Amino acid sequence: MSQGSNFVDYVKICCRSGHGGAGSSHLHRDKFTSTGGPDGGDGGRGGHVIVKGNAQLWTMLHLKYRKHVIAGDGDPGGSSLSTGKTGRDEILEVPLGTIARDAETGEVLFEITKDGETKILTEGGRGGLGNWHFKTATRQTPRFAQPGESGREKWNVLELKILADVGLVGFPNAGKSTLLSVISAAKPEIADYAFTTLVPNLGIVSYRGNKSFVMADIPGIIEGASQGKGLGIRFLRHIERNSVLLFMVPADTGRTIKEEYEILLHELNEYNPELMHKPRVLAITKSDMLDEELQTEMKRDVPEGMSYVFISSVAQKNINELKDLLWRAINQ
C-alpha cells in the first residue's frame, strides 16, 4: 500500500452515545424490616464517544471504515442505594491537529493538539435518579424513579490539519520533495512532473545541538487553488497550522522571482488572509546552475525585507544556511 492510500485526513462518522440506566424504585426489605423506606439507587450514565490525541498517529486510516461508533448503555440502579454501572465509553484515537465538526452545521466543536488530550464528542445519557431522591416529609415511600436519559446520535466530521514548524509553499516542481528528502529522513516520491506529491509528507529536520524541527511538504499549489482548482483547498488547510512558511521558487522559473512569489502569496491570501501574518522565508531552488553574475542579478529581484537563500538540494548548496534561517524564524 503506498503512502498515498494510507494518508487519510478526513472521516465522517455517525456517533451514538449510550442510554442512561433507569433509577430503581426499590423499597428496603429485610428480615427485620417489612415496610422500609425507599433505597433504590441511581442508574449509570450512558457511555460517551470520546476523541483522544495520540502523537504516534499521522493519519486517520484506522477510522476510515468505521462509519458507526456506538457506546454502551448504563445499567439500571439497584437496591441499597447502589448506582448502576456506567456504560462503556468508545474512544477514538486521532493524530494531533485533528478538528471535530458537526457534520450538518459545519460548526467546529473542538480541536485536539496535545498527546493524551481527551474531549467528549457525543455525551452519554444521564442515569435516572432512584426513588430515595423523591422522599419527602409527606411522601415517605415513593414507588417511582426516574428513567434514564436517552443517548444522542449525530454525524460528526474529523478533519486533520498537520501540525508542523515549517510548511513548504511552492508550485509543483519547485523542488519541495527533493529538499525534504535531503534535509530530513523523509522519503517522498520524487519525479520530474507536476503533482508527484499527492499527500503531505512530514520530515524531522535535525539541527545543531540535538535540536530538531518538523517540516511538511504540502502538495504544490497552482494558480486558482484557492477556488478549489487542482488539488487546491484540501492541501491549503494543512498550511494553516505551520508556524513558518518556506516559499520555494525555482531559479529556472519562466517568471521573475518576485512574480512567482506574488502569485503564491495571492493564493494563500485568497484562501485565508490570516496566513499572511506568518513568518516567511524564501528559498531560490535549483540554483546550482547559476553563476555568480546571474545570482547577483537575481538578488535584485527578491522582495524587499525578505529573508532568502539560494539553495540546491541536489548539490547540497547552502542547506545549513537555510536551516539557520528557518530555526531563527521558528524561534522569533
WOFENMO-V751244 format. One line per field, one symbol per residue. phi: phi as a letter, one per 30 degrees, with the letter a starting at -180 (. if undefined). psi: psi as a letter, one per 20 degrees, with the letter a starting at -180 (. if undefined). burial: + if it has 16 or more other C-alpha atoms within 10 Angstrom, else -. Layout:
phi: ???
psi: ???
burial: ???
This chain:
phi: .ddedddbcabcbccbdddddddccdcdbadcbcbdddbdddddddddcccbdbddcbbcedceccdbcbdddddddbdhiddddddddcccdbddjdccbdddcidddabcbbdidbbddbdddddddddddcdbdcbdbdcbbcdddddcbadbccbccdcbdbcdbadeidjdddeddddbcdbddbacbdiddcbdccbccdbeiidabccccceecbejdddjdhcfdecedddecddbccdcbddcddcdeddddddddddddddaeddddddbbcccchddccdeddddddedcdeeicdbadbbdddhdhddddededddddcd
psi: prhgihoojpqppoporqqqqqqqkqpppaiioimrapkprqqqqqqqoqpppoiiqjrkhiihjnhpporqqqqqrarkkpqqqqqpqppopqqqjpppqphgijppgrqoiqpipqqpgppqqqqqqrihhjprhinhmpkqrprqqqrqpqpqppppppoqhpppprrqjikghgghhhiajqmqpprlqqkgoiqpqpqpoqrqkjrrrpppopqpqrpjhhjjqcjdhhhhhhhhiqhppopopqhkqirrggggghggggggghgohhiiiqqqqpporkjijprgghggghhijpqqjpprqproggjkpkghhgggggggghj.
burial: ------++++++++++++++++++++++--------++++++++++++++++++---++++-+-----+++++++++++++++++++++++++++++++++++-------+++----+++++++++++++++++------+++++++++++++-++++++++++++++++++++++++++++++-+-+------+++++++++++-------++++++++++-+++----+++++++++++++++++++++----++-+++-++++++--+---+---+++++++++----------+---+----+++++++---+++--++-+++-++--
